[in-house]
Amino acid sequence: MAIQQYKPLSGFKNFTDFFSALASKSHPFFAAAHRGICGNVPENSIKAFQECFRQNVYIIEIDIQRSKDGHLIVMHDITVNRMTNSEGRISELTLEQLQKLFLKEKSGGIGAKLTNEKIPTLKEVLLLAKGRALLNLDKAWEYREEIYDLVEETGTFDHVLLKSGEPIAKVAAFLHSKPKPLHYMHKLQDRNLQELDELITRISPLAIEILFAYETDEVVSKPVLAKMRSASNVWVNALDNGENAHHTDSLSLLEPDKGWGWFLDQHMNIIQTDYAAEIMEYAERWKSKA
């Protein structure tokens, strides 16, 4: 399979230029910032996303929860305990109550300092990302109808990537029921790999997220990866708690050729990471060796 000449993220003229490369499904590398982590700012915060824009990171993974009164907000956990100066389940708090809280720095937890950052709504983040970034919405499938309405209202169809591991027929029914479908990413691993042909034929996803415990898993075999890359972008998680056969961020910071480099060598072209700036710098070195 022919791979286009590598073009660093910083080389894109603008979001349209980036999205054109993504839509081609043949560009060799994109960094995806996990929870918008691009510096010493709270995860899933407005400042985190703004820092991603500043660093020319065009793909941002965010997490969605729903408040007691039905508003979609951006936070990973089902409680506010880890990331704010309060406690409680998000589903039991109103938007007004949630927006009185302050986010803790970085990934929060006991001892983390409070910041002036507040919990953003999904609508706020959609408007912020317009013309700037693609948002991968995690923990979001159950809110797909509300998300669709927000995307339609804000005109951000090219700024959202919905994902799930739901049966292909169910996903296709939702996507094809809309006058303009959302961009979609499907989760594949050995246990549902039999869905690949149907996925490509019925949905033609913008990306496929692969999960694997071992390098010997069939989902990362050369023939399967070649089939995926001929039809889609392939998303992999370098996160330390990811399903990635131990090709993690931590390994990559010490021996990047064995971590991030291994993904790139297999033509896995979207890498989710907690170290977006570092992986973008490494990708330049990888390109020079390729």
N, C-alpha and C positions, 0 to 999 in steps of 0.2 A: 504493500500500500504506500502510495506517495504521500509524504508528509511535507507540508508547506515549510518554507524557510521560517525559522523561528523569529518572531517579532516580540520584543519584550513588552510587558504591559505599559511601561512608561512611554513606549513608542506610539501608542494609540493616540490619534488626534483628539478623540472624544468618545463618548459612550456609543454613539452610532458606529464608529469605526470598530470598537471592541465587539459590539453585538454582531456585526457582520462577520467577524472572525469566528465567534462562537457558533453562529448559525451555520457556518460552512461545515462544521463538525470535523474539520481536518487540521485545525491549528494545534500545535504540539504542547502548549502549556498555558494554563491559567491558575493563578493562586486564588483560593477561596478562604476568606477570613472567618474562622470559627467564632460565632457569637460577636462578630465585628471586632475581635481582639487585634488591635493594631497599636499597642502602646500601653501605658500605665493609666488607663481609664476604665471605668466600669464596663463589664461585658454587657452586650445588648443595650447600649446607651446611645443617645444622640451624639455625644462626644466621640464614642468609639467609631461610629459610622463616619463622622466627619474626618476622623484621622485616617480611615480607610480611603476616603476620597483624596485626601492630601497625598497619600502614598501611592496613588494610582492603582489601588486594588478595586477591581470592578465586580467581583463576586463576593457577597457577604451572606453568610448563613445566620439566620435569626430564628428564635423560638417563639411560638405563639401560645398564649393562654387566654381564657375568657373570664371576665369579671362576673360578679354576681348579677349585675344588671345588663349583661350581654355584650359588653364592649371587648373587642380583641386588643390585647396588650402584648408587649414584647418582653418576655421573661422565660427563662428555661425551666425553673422548678415550678411545682404546683403550689408551693408556699413562698412567702416573701422572706422567710427566716434567714437564708444565707446571704441574700443580696441587699437587704434594707435594714433600717433601724427599728423594725417592728416584727411581729410574728402573725401567722394566720394563713389560711388557704386562700388563694386568689379567687376561687369560685365562691367564697363566702364574704368577699369584700367588694364594695362598689367602686366604680371608677373614681369617684370623688375621694374615697378613702385611700385608694391606691396612690393617687397623685399627690397626696400629702406626705408621702414617704420619700426618703432620700436613699439613693443607691450607694453601696460601699464600693471602694476602689477595686479594680481588677476583678478577681473572681470571688470577692467577698469572704464571708466566713468569720469566725471568731477572731477578734483583734484587728480586722480590716478597718481602715479609716473611712468615715463618711465623706461623701462628696456633695456637691450642690446639684448633682444630676438627679432627675426624676425618671420614673418609669414611663417610657413612651407608649403611645397607642400605635397600632399597626397603621392606621391612617396617617399619622404624623410621619412615620418612617417611609411609607410609600411616597408621600409628597416630597420628603427630603431626598429620596433616592432617584426621583424622576430626572432623567437625563444624566445620571451619575453612576448607577450601579444596578446589578441584578441581585435580587434578594431570594435566596433559597429559604423557603419557609418550612422549618422543621416543626414537628408536633402539630401539624396544621390540617391534616386530611379531614378530620371530623368537622372542621369549620369551613369546608370548601365553599359552601353556598354563600356564607357571609363574606368570605374572602373575595369570591367572584364579584359580589356587589360592590365591594370597596375598590377593587381594581377597575371595574367599569366606571365607577364614580370619579376616580382620580385619573383615569386614562393612563394606567401604568401596566398594560398588558406585557410589554417587553421588559418589565422590571421585576417580574415574579416568576419563580420556578417552584411549582408545587410538587411534592413528592409523596410516595407511599409504596407499600408493598402489597397493596390490595389485589384481588384477582383482576386479570386484564379486562374481562368483560365488564366488571363494575367500573373500572377506571374509564374505559372507552365510552360507556353509557353516559357518564358524567361529562367528559370532555366534549363528546359529540352532541350533547344536548344544548350546548351553548352556541350563540351566533358567532362568537369569537372565542375559541378555546384558550385556556391558560397553557403556558409552557409547562412541560411535565418531565419529571425524573422518576424512574422506577428503580426500586431496590432489588438487586439480584444476588443470590448466593447459590451454592450447590443444591440446596433443597427446593428451589423454585426455578432452577436454570432451564427447565423444560418450557418455560414461558417465553424464552427469548425470541423465537421465530414469530410467535403471535404478537409479542410486544412490538417488534419492528414493523410488522405488516399492518396492524390495526391502529397503532398509536404513533409510531415514528417519534420517539421521545427526544427531547433536546439533549438529555443526558441519561446515562445509566449509572447508578451507584452500585459498586461491587463491594461485597463483604466476604472475607475469607480468613480462615484461621491458619492455613498452611499454604506454602507456595505450591504444593501439589494439588490443591483444590482445583476441580475442573473449571470453575468460573474464571480462573486466571491462567488456564492453559493457552498456548499460543493460538490454536484454531478458534477458540471461543473469543479471545480478546480481539483477534483480527476481524471476526464477524461483527462484534460490537463497534469497533472503530470504523468499520466501513459504513456504519449506519448512524452513529451517534458519538457524542462526547462521552468519555468514561471518567466518572468521579470516584476518587478513592480518598479515604480518611487517614491522614498521617497522625492523628491524635493518639496520645499515649494510651487511651482506653479504647481505641478503635479496633475493629476487626481487620487487621492488615498484616498478619504473619510477622508481627513485631518490627515492621519497617516504620518506626515511629518518629515523631518529632525529636524525642530525646536522643535516639540513636543518630538522627540526622544532624543534630547540633555537634555531635562528636565525629561521626563518619558519614557525611552527607551522601557519598556515593552508594552506601549500603541502605540508606533510607529513602530520601527524596529521589536520589538518582536511580534507584531500582525501579520506582514507579515510572519515571520518565523513560527508562530503557524498555519498559513493557508497553509504552505508548498509552499509559493512563494519563490523560492530559489535564484533568482538573484535580488539584490536590488541596484538600481542606486541611488547614494548619492553624496552630496558635502562633506561628512565626512567619507571617506573610512577607515582611520585609526581607528576612533572611533567606526564605526560599526563592524569592525573586532574584536576589543577588546570586544565589547558587545556580539558578537556571541559566544565567549568563555563562557561567563557567562550564556547565554541562553542555551548553550549545557549542562551545568552542571545541569540545572533545568529540561531539557527535559526528 
